[in-house]
Amino acid sequence: MVKKIGLIVIAALFSMALLMQINSAGVAAIPLKVWILTGGLAAAAVAARLRFLWLRSMLLIASIAYFGFYEGSCLCTNGALQNIFLFSALGRWSGVAEAAIQVLLVFFSIYLFGNLFCGWICHKGAVQEFLFRTRFQLQVPLPLDRWLQKIKYALLLLIILWPLIYRQKLFLKLDPFKALFNLEGSAFLLLFGGVMLLASLFFYRPFCRYVCPFGAAAGIINHLGFFHLKMKRDQACSGCNACLSRCPATAIQPQRGGAVTIDAANCNACGECGTACKKMA
């Protein structure tokens, strides 16, 4: 019942934002990138359901090409999330509607189908994923990993409160991928971006796991939503840990008795666990 209420709330807010945008500027004012995002999420939802995992790489490559280089990393869910609060503080409701459409569209897809945006569409995550090399992989000690993951939640709170208090954008000063895709920006951002790219060789999506504020928000929505990896009704976990070793995001953790638990905050619905274990629903 609670999950259904959450879905209704997200759908209602999205409908309100869409109507506000249409009433103020018409359907034509909705950017092309939002329509492409909608199509990408729909394709990802179908492909994930049918386990056409080969399509994931194609969508990620297309995302790098279009959202990354062509749009100059302008499809930024972090920026859109921040703009909701910035434009609210400034009383610019048309700006709120435009940003909310993008954010709520992604939230809606995550709530229903899992974190397809981060796993199948996001150009920033895609760059890190293609750089990652399993043979070079290094493991972050679990206590340190848990501490580092708190950074993205602190940044999420910061990009919400900063525009409300100071009425200024903040994330542009923190986003290394905007600088990298446009080959311009402060020395700090270019250096930070270089460090993230280098780290991506050894750690799976380090920016996503430890820094990305929207990734923190997406993890919360994913935890609250309908999508949860589990065993099929007539199957039981054998404790073989095949899914655990296949998960690149280390979102599957072993438990006593041989069972496993799924960390929704880090699961990006890549589908690799389902490939390794046919018992996964």
C-alpha positions in Angstrom: 0.0 0.0 0.0 2.8 2.4 0.9 4.6 1.7 -2.3 1.4 2.4 -4.3 1.0 5.7 -2.5 4.6 6.6 -3.4 4.0 5.8 -7.0 0.8 7.9 -7.1 2.7 10.9 -5.5 5.6 10.7 -8.0 3.1 10.4 -10.9 1.0 13.3 -9.6 4.0 15.6 -9.2 5.3 14.6 -12.7 1.8 15.4 -14.2 1.7 18.7 -12.4 5.1 19.7 -13.7 4.3 18.6 -17.2 1.0 20.5 -17.2 2.8 23.6 -15.9 5.4 23.4 -18.6 2.8 22.9 -21.4 0.6 25.7 -20.1 3.5 28.1 -19.9 5.4 27.3 -23.1 3.7 24.5 -24.9 4.8 20.9 -25.7 7.5 22.3 -28.1 9.3 23.8 -25.1 10.1 20.4 -23.7 13.7 19.9 -24.8 14.6 17.2 -27.3 17.0 15.6 -24.7 14.1 14.9 -22.4 12.2 13.1 -25.2 15.4 11.1 -26.0 15.8 10.3 -22.2 12.2 9.1 -22.2 12.8 6.8 -25.1 16.1 5.5 -23.6 14.5 4.7 -20.3 11.6 2.9 -22.1 14.1 0.9 -24.2 16.1 0.0 -21.1 13.0 -1.1 -19.2 12.0 -3.5 -22.1 15.6 -4.8 -22.6 16.1 -5.4 -18.9 12.8 -7.3 -18.6 13.7 -9.5 -21.6 17.4 -9.7 -20.5 18.7 -8.2 -23.7 21.8 -7.1 -21.8 23.8 -6.5 -25.0 21.5 -3.4 -25.5 22.9 -1.8 -22.3 26.3 -1.2 -23.8 24.7 0.2 -26.9 22.6 2.6 -24.9 25.6 3.7 -22.8 27.7 4.4 -25.9 24.8 6.4 -27.4 24.5 8.3 -24.1 28.2 9.3 -24.1 27.9 10.4 -27.7 24.7 12.4 -27.4 24.3 13.5 -23.7 28.0 13.7 -23.1 29.6 15.2 -26.2 26.8 16.6 -28.3 24.9 18.1 -25.4 28.1 19.0 -23.5 27.0 16.9 -20.5 24.0 19.2 -20.3 21.6 16.4 -19.4 22.6 16.6 -15.7 20.2 15.1 -13.2 22.2 16.7 -10.4 21.8 20.1 -12.0 18.1 19.5 -12.6 17.6 18.4 -9.0 19.5 21.5 -7.8 17.4 23.8 -10.1 14.2 22.6 -8.5 15.2 24.2 -5.3 17.0 27.2 -6.9 14.1 28.2 -9.0 11.7 27.6 -6.1 13.7 30.1 -4.0 13.7 32.6 -6.9 10.0 32.1 -7.6 10.6 31.0 -11.2 8.0 28.3 -11.4 8.5 27.6 -15.1 12.1 26.7 -14.3 10.9 24.5 -11.5 8.6 22.7 -13.9 11.3 22.1 -16.5 13.8 20.7 -14.0 11.1 18.6 -12.2 10.0 16.9 -15.4 13.5 15.6 -15.9 14.0 14.5 -12.3 10.6 13.0 -11.7 10.7 11.1 -15.0 13.9 9.4 -13.8 12.5 8.8 -10.3 9.3 7.3 -11.9 11.4 4.8 -13.9 13.5 3.9 -10.9 10.5 3.4 -8.7 8.9 1.0 -11.2 11.9 -0.7 -12.9 15.0 -0.2 -10.7 17.9 2.2 -11.3 17.9 1.9 -15.1 19.0 5.5 -15.5 22.3 5.1 -13.7 22.9 1.6 -15.1 21.8 2.0 -18.7 21.6 5.7 -19.6 23.9 8.0 -17.6 26.8 9.2 -19.7 28.9 9.9 -16.6 28.5 6.4 -15.3 29.1 5.0 -18.8 32.5 6.6 -19.1 33.6 5.1 -15.8 32.2 1.7 -16.6 34.0 1.4 -20.0 37.3 2.4 -18.3 37.0 -0.2 -15.5 39.2 -3.2 -15.9 38.4 -6.3 -13.8 42.0 -7.5 -13.9 43.2 -4.3 -12.2 40.3 -4.1 -9.7 41.2 -3.1 -6.2 38.9 -3.6 -3.2 38.1 -0.8 -0.7 38.0 -2.1 2.9 34.4 -2.4 3.9 34.5 0.1 6.8 36.2 2.7 4.6 33.7 2.0 1.8 30.8 2.6 4.0 32.3 5.9 5.3 33.1 7.1 1.8 29.5 6.4 0.6 28.3 9.0 3.1 29.9 11.7 1.1 27.3 11.5 -1.7 24.5 11.9 0.9 26.2 14.9 2.4 26.5 16.4 -1.1 22.9 15.6 -1.9 21.9 17.6 1.2 24.3 20.4 0.2 22.9 20.8 -3.4 19.4 21.1 -1.9 20.2 23.6 0.9 22.8 25.7 -0.9 20.4 27.1 -3.6 17.7 27.6 -1.1 20.0 29.6 1.2 22.3 31.4 -1.2 20.1 31.3 -4.4 23.1 30.2 -6.4 24.0 27.0 -8.3 26.6 24.9 -6.7 27.0 21.6 -8.6 28.7 23.2 -11.6 31.6 23.9 -9.3 31.7 20.2 -8.3 31.0 18.3 -11.5 34.2 17.1 -13.2 32.4 15.5 -16.1 31.0 18.9 -17.3 34.6 20.1 -17.6 35.8 16.9 -19.2 33.2 16.6 -21.9 33.6 20.3 -22.8 37.4 20.3 -22.2 37.1 23.5 -20.2 36.7 24.5 -16.6 38.7 25.2 -13.6 42.1 23.5 -13.0 40.5 21.9 -9.9 37.6 20.3 -11.9 39.9 19.1 -14.7 42.3 17.6 -12.1 39.4 16.1 -10.2 38.0 14.6 -13.4 41.4 13.1 -14.3 41.6 11.5 -10.9 38.1 10.0 -11.3 39.0 8.6 -14.8 42.2 7.1 -13.4 40.4 5.7 -10.4 37.8 4.1 -12.7 40.5 1.7 -14.0 40.7 0.2 -10.6 37.3 0.8 -8.9 33.9 0.3 -10.5 32.2 3.7 -11.0 34.0 5.6 -8.1 32.2 8.9 -8.8 28.8 7.2 -8.8 29.5 5.2 -5.7 31.0 7.9 -3.5 30.4 11.4 -4.9 27.3 11.7 -7.1 24.4 13.4 -5.2 21.8 12.2 -7.6 23.1 8.6 -7.2 22.3 9.0 -3.5 18.8 10.2 -4.3 18.3 7.4 -6.9 19.4 4.8 -4.3 16.8 6.1 -1.9 14.0 5.9 -4.5 15.3 2.5 -5.6 15.0 1.2 -2.0 11.5 2.6 -1.7 10.3 1.4 -5.1 8.8 -1.8 -6.5 12.0 -3.2 -8.1 13.8 -5.7 -5.8 16.0 -8.5 -7.0 14.9 -11.8 -5.4 14.7 -15.5 -6.0 11.9 -17.0 -8.2 9.0 -18.3 -6.2 9.9 -22.0 -6.7 13.6 -21.4 -6.1 15.8 -21.0 -3.1 19.3 -19.5 -2.8 21.9 -22.3 -2.7 24.7 -20.0 -1.4 26.9 -20.5 -4.4 27.7 -16.8 -4.5 27.7 -16.8 -8.4 25.6 -13.6 -8.3 27.9 -12.0 -5.8 31.0 -12.5 -7.9 29.3 -11.3 -11.0 27.9 -8.0 -9.6 30.3 -5.2 -10.6 28.8 -2.7 -8.2 29.3 -5.1 -5.2 25.6 -4.5 -4.4 25.1 -8.1 -3.4 26.3 -9.1 0.1 26.6 -12.6 1.6 24.7 -13.4 4.7 24.8 -16.2 7.3 23.3 -19.4 6.1 24.5 -18.9 2.5 21.8 -16.4 1.4 22.5 -13.0 0.0 21.0 -9.5 0.4 20.7 -6.8 -2.3 21.9 -3.3 -1.5 19.3 -1.2 -3.4 21.4 2.0 -2.9 24.2 0.6 -5.2 22.2 -1.7 -7.5 22.1 -0.2 -11.0 19.9 -2.9 -12.5 22.7 -4.1 -14.9 21.3 -7.6 -14.9 24.6 -9.4 -14.5 23.5 -11.3 -11.4 20.5 -12.7 -13.4 22.9 -13.9 -16.0 25.0 -15.7 -13.4 22.1 -17.2 -11.6 18.9 -18.4 -13.3 17.1 -18.5 -10.0 17.1 -14.7 -9.8 13.7 -13.1 -10.7 
